[in-house]
Amino acid sequence: MLAKYIREAHADYRRIRRRVPLGPLRTEAEYHRAVAMLDKIIDEIGEQETHPLADLVETLALAISAYEEVHVPIPVSSGLEILRALMEDHGLSQSDLPEVGSQGVVSEVLSGKRDLNVRQIARLAARFGVSPAVFLQMPTPANQPSRRKQVLVGKK
C-alpha cells in the first residue's frame, strides 16, 4: 500500500516539476524559469498572503535565493538603491509610498532597519511597472546572506 502511494506521489511530483521549477535550481535555465514563474504568480495573486499559491511564492523565492548566493554575482545596484532611484525619478517622498506603509515604515525600509515583505514588493512592482525581483536584493546592515532569504519571504 505504501509503495503504491510513493509511486503515485513520485509521478505527481514529476508532473508538477515539469511545469514549476521546484527543489534546488541546478541550471541557469531552471533559475530563469523560476524567476519568471515567481513574477507570474506574484502578478496573479498580488498581495493575497493567504492565497493557496503563497506557499509556492515562498518556495520559489528560497530556491532563487539559494541559486543566486552561489551563481549570481551581487549587482552593483541593490534593490534599496533602485527603490531610491525610482522615488527620485518619479519625484516621490516617503509619504508618497502607501504601498509600503506609513512614512515611518518607509523611512525604516529606506534606512535598512526594516525589510520589505511580499505584499509590499508586489505593490511596488505594480506601481513602478518592474519585476518584483528588482526589490528582492534589499541590503541589510551586515549584508548577511541568511537575512537576504528573510527579505525574499518577508519575514524578520
NORLIN-V918613 format. One record per residue. N is the residue number from 1. RES is the residue in one letter. PHI is phi in whole degrees, 0 to 359 (none if undefined). NEAR is the number of other ideal C-beta (glycine too) atoms within 12 Angstrom. Layout:
<<N & RES & PHI & NEAR> <N & RES & PHI & NEAR>>
//
This chain:
<<1 & M & none & 7> <2 & L & 295 & 8> <3 & A & 298 & 9> <4 & K & 296 & 10> <5 & Y & 300 & 11> <6 & I & 296 & 12> <7 & R & 299 & 13> <8 & E & 294 & 14> <9 & A & 297 & 14> <10 & H & 297 & 14> <11 & A & 296 & 14> <12 & D & 298 & 15> <13 & Y & 298 & 16> <14 & R & 299 & 15> <15 & R & 296 & 13> <16 & I & 293 & 17> <17 & R & 298 & 21> <18 & R & 294 & 13> <19 & R & 266 & 16> <20 & V & 234 & 26> <21 & P & 286 & 29> <22 & L & 265 & 26> <23 & G & 80 & 18> <24 & P & 298 & 21> <25 & L & 272 & 32> <26 & R & 256 & 17> <27 & T & 232 & 13> <28 & E & 297 & 16> <29 & A & 297 & 13> <30 & E & 298 & 25> <31 & Y & 300 & 27> <32 & H & 296 & 21> <33 & R & 297 & 25> <34 & A & 295 & 38> <35 & V & 297 & 30> <36 & A & 297 & 21> <37 & M & 296 & 31> <38 & L & 300 & 40> <39 & D & 302 & 28> <40 & K & 296 & 22> <41 & I & 294 & 30> <42 & I & 296 & 40> <43 & D & 299 & 23> <44 & E & 285 & 20> <45 & I & 266 & 25> <46 & G & 57 & 26> <47 & E & 264 & 25> <48 & Q & 285 & 18> <49 & E & 292 & 22> <50 & T & 259 & 13> <51 & H & 299 & 19> <52 & P & 303 & 12> <53 & L & 271 & 23> <54 & A & 300 & 26> <55 & D & 295 & 19> <56 & L & 293 & 27> <57 & V & 302 & 39> <58 & E & 297 & 27> <59 & T & 299 & 27> <60 & L & 296 & 38> <61 & A & 299 & 39> <62 & L & 294 & 30> <63 & A & 295 & 32> <64 & I & 297 & 39> <65 & S & 299 & 33> <66 & A & 298 & 25> <67 & Y & 297 & 29> <68 & E & 295 & 28> <69 & E & 300 & 24> <70 & V & 264 & 17> <71 & H & 250 & 18> <72 & V & 247 & 20> <73 & P & 295 & 9> <74 & I & 294 & 20> <75 & P & 292 & 16> <76 & V & 298 & 8> <77 & S & 260 & 17> <78 & S & 277 & 24> <79 & G & 302 & 35> <80 & L & 294 & 33> <81 & E & 296 & 21> <82 & I & 293 & 30> <83 & L & 300 & 37> <84 & R & 299 & 25> <85 & A & 296 & 18> <86 & L & 297 & 27> <87 & M & 298 & 25> <88 & E & 295 & 14> <89 & D & 301 & 13> <90 & H & 264 & 17> <91 & G & 63 & 8> <92 & L & 258 & 23> <93 & S & 253 & 15> <94 & Q & 301 & 22> <95 & S & 285 & 16> <96 & D & 270 & 18> <97 & L & 242 & 28> <98 & P & 295 & 17> <99 & E & 299 & 30> <100 & V & 270 & 36> <101 & G & 144 & 22> <102 & S & 293 & 16> <103 & Q & 301 & 17> <104 & G & 295 & 16> <105 & V & 295 & 22> <106 & V & 300 & 28> <107 & S & 300 & 18> <108 & E & 295 & 21> <109 & V & 296 & 34> <110 & L & 293 & 32> <111 & S & 269 & 19> <112 & G & 84 & 24> <113 & K & 278 & 18> <114 & R & 223 & 27> <115 & D & 267 & 34> <116 & L & 285 & 42> <117 & N & 261 & 32> <118 & V & 301 & 37> <119 & R & 298 & 27> <120 & Q & 296 & 34> <121 & I & 299 & 41> <122 & A & 299 & 37> <123 & R & 294 & 26> <124 & L & 295 & 40> <125 & A & 299 & 30> <126 & A & 294 & 23> <127 & R & 297 & 24> <128 & F & 266 & 25> <129 & G & 66 & 13> <130 & V & 236 & 25> <131 & S & 292 & 25> <132 & P & 302 & 44> <133 & A & 300 & 33> <134 & V & 304 & 30> <135 & F & 263 & 41> <136 & L & 281 & 45> <137 & Q & 251 & 36> <138 & M & 284 & 40> <139 & P & 286 & 30> <140 & T & 242 & 25> <141 & P & 307 & 13> <142 & A & 263 & 10> <143 & N & 53 & 17> <144 & Q & 276 & 15> <145 & P & 303 & 19> <146 & S & 294 & 16> <147 & R & 290 & 23> <148 & R & 299 & 29> <149 & K & 299 & 27> <150 & Q & 296 & 24> <151 & V & 298 & 38> <152 & L & 299 & 39> <153 & V & 255 & 30> <154 & G & 72 & 30> <155 & K & 247 & 19> <156 & K & 247 & 14>>
//
